[in-house]
Amino acid sequence: QLHLTMSEKNELTKSLDMVQKELQEKESELKREMSEYKDRLLQAEKEHQDALTEANRKNEAEIEAYQDKMNSLELFISSQKLEIEHLKSNKEKLNNSLNQTLGELVKTKVR
């Protein structure tokens, strides 16, 4: 009976050792996989951050270009308004001069 019990104990010990070894291997494999996934996640985050930074840089450059264009157009509009005022003033002076000349011609013709 003792011999049988000792034999069973040895078999159970072997079995336990095998199960522990399998668990250690599985744990090592899971740790390796976790490490791989962490590395991939870090790489994906870096790529995402790089893409975001590049998109922001492009957007800022685009905004600056549009701002420059808008400033240029505002200057053009201001110069056109001044030109319009100048032309209106000249037109008014010419009209006054023309009316004066016509008035003088009419007076001369009436005499």
Stockholm file with secondary structure:
# STOCKHOLM 1.0

chainA/1-111         QLHLTMSEKNELTKSLDMVQKELQEKESELKREMSEYKDRLLQAEKEHQDALTEANRKNEAEIEAYQDKMNSLELFISSQKLEIEHLKSNKEKLNNSLNQTLGELVKTKVR
#=GR chainA/1-111 SS CHHHHHHHHHHHHHHHHHHHHHHHHHHHHHHHHHHHHHHHHHHHHHHHHHHHHHHHHHHHHHHHHHHHHHHHHHHHHHHHHHHHHHHHHHHHHHHHHHHHHHHHHHHHHHC
#=GC SS_cons         CHHHHHHHHHHHHHHHHHHHHHHHHHHHHHHHHHHHHHHHHHHHHHHHHHHHHHHHHHHHHHHHHHHHHHHHHHHHHHHHHHHHHHHHHHHHHHHHHHHHHHHHHHHHHHC
//
